[in-house]
Amino acid sequence: MWPILIALAAGFLFGCIPGAHRLQKANRIVSTVALFCMLTGMGVELGGDQKVMASLSTIGLAGALIAAAAILGSLLVMRSLLPALQQVYATQDEDGGER
């Protein structure tokens, strides 16, 4: 855990150096390449694990259920907040406030 925090702090300090903004484009490219390498490595590791491959359908079903529950929860919260939000916007329109 410490190497990750040290690398993050070093990157933050490097970003504070005047003129470091010129390297942002190169940093995005390097970050993207590193992300793809990491995802490829994780895929190879998981693909080689027989226990993971044997339980892939269970993992997929659990992931789909969690995603569906998150979407349903978000919709329920928005449905409960919608009348209050509409009232706030209607009040702002009557007062001549900006939206």
Kinemage of the C-alpha trace (Angstrom):
@kinemage 1
@onewidth
@group {chain A} dominant
@subgroup {mainchain}
@vectorlist {calphas} color= white
{ca met a 1} P 0.000 0.000 0.000
{ca trp a 2} L 2.828 2.397 0.800
{ca pro a 3} L 4.378 2.245 -2.695
{ca ile a 4} L 1.024 3.261 -4.181
{ca leu a 5} L 0.665 6.222 -1.814
{ca ile a 6} L 4.261 7.296 -2.386
{ca ala a 7} L 3.807 7.137 -6.178
{ca leu a 8} L 0.577 9.141 -5.905
{ca ala a 9} L 2.238 11.781 -3.731
{ca ala a 10} L 5.233 11.971 -6.089
{ca gly a 11} L 2.907 12.451 -9.064
{ca phe a 12} L 1.006 15.169 -7.221
{ca leu a 13} L 4.213 16.993 -6.327
{ca phe a 14} L 5.511 16.643 -9.875
{ca gly a 15} L 2.238 18.107 -11.161
{ca cys a 16} L 2.747 21.174 -8.951
{ca ile a 17} L 6.025 22.048 -10.678
{ca pro a 18} L 5.624 25.058 -12.979
{ca gly a 19} L 5.539 23.936 -16.594
{ca ala a 20} L 4.469 20.370 -15.807
{ca his a 21} L 1.169 20.980 -17.602
{ca arg a 22} L 3.025 20.597 -20.909
{ca leu a 23} L 3.401 16.880 -20.170
{ca gln a 24} L -0.325 16.237 -19.683
{ca lys a 25} L -0.838 14.862 -23.206
{ca ala a 26} L 2.070 12.436 -22.822
{ca asn a 27} L 0.791 11.484 -19.369
{ca arg a 28} L -2.649 10.617 -20.784
{ca ile a 29} L -1.058 8.365 -23.414
{ca val a 30} L 1.211 6.639 -20.886
{ca ser a 31} L -1.706 6.208 -18.459
{ca thr a 32} L -3.894 4.663 -21.156
{ca val a 33} L -1.173 2.231 -22.250
{ca ala a 34} L -0.458 1.284 -18.626
{ca leu a 35} L -4.165 0.724 -17.986
{ca phe a 36} L -4.473 -1.602 -20.981
{ca cys a 37} L -1.375 -3.533 -19.865
{ca met a 38} L -2.825 -3.912 -16.375
{ca leu a 39} L -6.212 -5.076 -17.706
{ca thr a 40} L -4.507 -7.568 -20.018
{ca gly a 41} L -2.479 -8.936 -17.115
{ca met a 42} L -5.582 -9.260 -14.965
{ca gly a 43} L -7.391 -11.045 -17.799
{ca val a 44} L -4.548 -13.519 -18.207
{ca glu a 45} L -4.466 -14.135 -14.458
{ca leu a 46} L -8.224 -14.644 -14.188
{ca gly a 47} L -8.421 -16.715 -17.369
{ca gly a 48} L -5.816 -19.099 -16.015
{ca asp a 49} L -7.613 -19.601 -12.695
{ca gln a 50} L -9.789 -22.721 -12.972
{ca lys a 51} L -11.916 -21.804 -9.941
{ca val a 52} L -12.827 -18.458 -11.488
{ca met a 53} L -13.609 -20.037 -14.856
{ca ala a 54} L -15.782 -22.700 -13.199
{ca ser a 55} L -17.836 -20.099 -11.311
{ca leu a 56} L -18.064 -17.573 -14.166
{ca ser a 57} L -21.837 -17.954 -14.547
{ca thr a 58} L -22.374 -17.362 -10.823
{ca ile a 59} L -20.117 -14.313 -10.883
{ca gly a 60} L -21.932 -12.947 -13.948
{ca leu a 61} L -25.350 -13.442 -12.373
{ca ala a 62} L -24.256 -11.748 -9.149
{ca gly a 63} L -22.842 -8.823 -11.128
{ca ala a 64} L -26.045 -8.457 -13.152
{ca leu a 65} L -28.179 -8.529 -9.991
{ca ile a 66} L -26.020 -5.910 -8.271
{ca ala a 67} L -26.175 -3.652 -11.347
{ca ala a 68} L -29.962 -4.055 -11.602
{ca ala a 69} L -30.380 -3.263 -7.900
{ca ala a 70} L -28.236 -0.133 -8.246
{ca ile a 71} L -30.279 1.085 -11.225
{ca leu a 72} L -33.579 0.336 -9.477
{ca gly a 73} L -32.412 2.129 -6.328
{ca ser a 74} L -31.370 5.191 -8.335
{ca leu a 75} L -34.731 5.289 -10.117
{ca leu a 76} L -36.634 5.000 -6.826
{ca val a 77} L -34.629 7.821 -5.229
{ca met a 78} L -35.169 10.068 -8.254
{ca arg a 79} L -38.881 9.267 -8.326
{ca ser a 80} L -39.182 10.241 -4.664
{ca leu a 81} L -37.159 13.456 -5.145
{ca leu a 82} L -38.775 14.554 -8.409
{ca pro a 83} L -41.769 16.418 -6.872
{ca ala a 84} L -39.461 18.404 -4.587
{ca leu a 85} L -37.113 19.246 -7.454
{ca gln a 86} L -40.003 20.344 -9.666
{ca gln a 87} L -41.255 22.597 -6.871
{ca val a 88} L -37.814 24.184 -6.464
{ca tyr a 89} L -37.535 24.876 -10.196
{ca ala a 90} L -41.092 26.233 -10.354
{ca thr a 91} L -40.322 28.601 -7.466
{ca gln a 92} L -37.165 29.808 -9.210
{ca asp a 93} L -39.119 30.485 -12.418
{ca glu a 94} L -41.750 32.502 -10.536
{ca asp a 95} L -39.057 34.587 -8.817
{ca gly a 96} L -37.338 35.231 -12.122
{ca gly a 97} L -34.260 33.326 -11.072
{ca glu a 98} L -31.977 31.611 -13.515
{ca arg a 99} L -32.094 27.862 -14.054
